[in-house]
Amino acid sequence: MPDLIAKPALDAAPVTRGGATLALLDSGPITSIALFPGGEKAASKGLKTIGLTFPGPGTWVAKDAARIVWTGREQAFLIGAPAPALDGAAVTDQSDGWAGFGLSGPGAEAVLARLVPLDLRAAAFPVGRAARAALNHMSLVLLRTGPEAFELYTFRSMARTAWHELVEAMEKLEARAAVKG
């Protein structure tokens, strides 16, 4: 049997440009939880064992290193902790299918405004909010984790392209600020 070597989706050093810093995240396990019809109560019982509840639409909740993020109707991602036994839901390991980035700093909103078709100002998208959206043409799970901080999750196969798009937007904002000087 061949030995398989796990490789990260992307090998990149953090980048700081235009008032924002982009860095790779080591999110730990990512598990998709899709509720069966009527399964919310049973799934909630299992999630309670790790101190979490199923998130409402457009939100995420955390306990220690674990967080559960709304990803669609009756669906969520459990990030950062192994999934407990859950009745009432289909549970699927997604760890090797997604790549995570952290984007932070006073320019983070401006960077995302160039790429994501949502109002991400703090008043409209406060800490604790989550959304499924597009990052240009790529699927994205987006969380606001702080006043000037976001986590972005995209398909592993799109990680290099997403990184490139984000860095390019950061560079354009930096260049624009330099011209305004």
C-alpha positions in Angstrom: 0.0 0.0 0.0 1.5 3.4 -1.0 2.1 6.0 1.7 0.0 9.1 1.1 1.3 12.5 2.1 -1.1 15.1 3.2 -0.3 18.5 1.6 -1.9 21.8 2.3 -4.1 23.4 -0.4 -1.7 26.3 -0.6 1.7 27.2 0.7 1.8 31.0 1.2 3.2 33.4 3.7 0.9 36.0 5.2 0.5 39.2 3.0 -0.1 42.7 4.3 -1.3 45.3 1.8 -3.8 48.1 1.7 -4.5 48.0 5.5 -5.3 44.3 5.5 -3.5 41.1 6.3 -4.3 37.8 4.6 -3.1 34.6 6.2 -3.8 30.9 5.8 -5.9 29.3 8.6 -5.3 25.9 10.1 -8.9 25.3 10.9 -8.7 21.7 12.1 -11.5 19.4 11.1 -14.4 20.6 9.0 -17.5 18.5 9.1 -20.7 19.1 7.2 -23.9 18.6 9.2 -27.1 18.3 7.2 -30.3 17.9 9.3 -32.7 15.2 8.3 -36.4 16.3 8.3 -37.4 16.7 12.0 -33.8 16.0 13.1 -32.9 19.3 14.7 -33.8 18.2 18.3 -31.7 15.0 18.0 -28.7 16.8 16.4 -28.9 19.5 19.0 -28.6 16.9 21.8 -25.4 15.6 20.2 -24.0 19.1 19.7 -24.7 20.0 23.3 -22.0 17.5 24.4 -19.4 19.8 22.9 -21.1 23.0 24.2 -22.7 24.1 20.9 -26.2 24.5 19.4 -27.2 24.5 15.8 -26.8 28.0 14.4 -29.6 30.1 13.1 -29.6 31.4 9.6 -26.7 33.6 8.8 -24.9 33.1 12.1 -22.2 31.0 13.8 -21.6 30.1 17.4 -18.4 29.0 19.1 -17.2 27.2 22.2 -13.4 27.0 22.8 -11.8 26.1 19.5 -15.0 24.7 18.0 -17.4 26.7 16.0 -20.5 25.8 14.1 -21.3 27.9 11.0 -24.6 28.2 9.2 -24.0 27.2 5.5 -27.6 26.9 4.2 -31.1 25.8 5.1 -30.8 23.0 7.7 -27.0 22.8 7.1 -23.9 23.8 9.0 -20.1 23.3 9.1 -18.6 22.2 12.4 -15.1 23.7 12.3 -12.2 23.1 14.7 -13.4 20.0 16.6 -14.3 16.4 15.7 -18.0 15.8 15.2 -19.8 14.2 18.2 -22.2 11.4 17.5 -25.2 13.1 15.9 -28.6 11.4 15.4 -31.0 13.3 13.1 -28.3 14.5 10.7 -26.0 13.4 7.9 -22.4 14.0 9.0 -19.7 14.2 6.4 -16.0 15.0 6.8 -15.1 18.0 4.6 -11.6 18.7 6.0 -9.7 18.0 2.9 -12.2 19.8 0.6 -12.0 23.3 1.9 -9.2 25.9 2.5 -9.5 28.7 5.1 -8.1 32.2 5.1 -8.1 34.9 7.7 -8.5 38.5 6.5 -8.0 41.3 9.1 -7.2 44.9 9.5 -8.9 48.2 8.8 -8.8 47.5 5.1 -10.5 44.1 5.3 -14.0 45.3 4.5 -12.7 47.3 1.5 -10.9 44.3 0.1 -14.0 42.1 0.3 -16.2 44.9 -1.1 -14.3 44.5 -4.4 -14.9 40.7 -4.5 -18.0 39.8 -2.5 -21.5 41.0 -3.5 -22.7 41.6 0.1 -22.9 44.6 2.4 -20.1 43.7 4.8 -20.0 46.9 6.8 -20.2 46.2 10.5 -23.7 47.6 10.9 -25.0 45.2 8.2 -22.7 42.2 8.9 -21.7 42.3 12.6 -19.4 39.9 14.5 -21.2 36.5 14.7 -22.7 36.7 11.2 -22.0 34.1 8.4 -23.0 33.9 4.8 -22.7 31.8 1.7 -21.6 34.0 -1.1 -19.5 34.3 -4.2 -15.9 35.5 -4.1 -15.8 36.6 -7.7 -16.8 33.3 -9.4 -15.9 31.0 -6.4 -18.1 29.6 -3.7 -17.4 31.1 -0.3 -18.4 30.6 3.3 -17.7 33.9 5.1 -17.7 34.7 8.8 -17.1 38.0 10.6 -15.0 37.1 13.6 -14.0 40.5 14.9 -14.6 44.2 14.2 -11.9 44.1 11.5 -11.6 40.4 11.0 -13.1 37.7 8.7 -12.6 34.1 8.0 -13.1 32.8 4.5 -13.5 29.2 3.4 -13.5 28.2 -0.2 -13.1 24.9 -2.1 -9.6 23.5 -1.8 -9.4 23.4 -5.6 -10.0 27.2 -5.8 -7.6 28.1 -2.9 -4.8 29.4 -5.1 -7.2 31.5 -7.3 -9.0 32.9 -4.2 -5.6 33.8 -2.6 -4.6 35.5 -5.9 -7.8 37.5 -6.1 -7.6 38.7 -2.5 -4.0 39.7 -2.8 -4.7 41.5 -6.1 -7.6 43.5 -4.4 -5.3 44.3 -1.5 -2.6 45.6 -3.9 -5.1 47.8 -5.8 -6.3 49.3 -2.6 -2.7 50.0 -1.5 -1.9 51.6 -4.9 -5.1 53.7 -4.8 -4.1 55.0 -1.3 -0.6 55.8 -2.5 -2.0 57.9 -5.4 -4.3 59.8 -3.1 -1.3 60.2 -0.9 
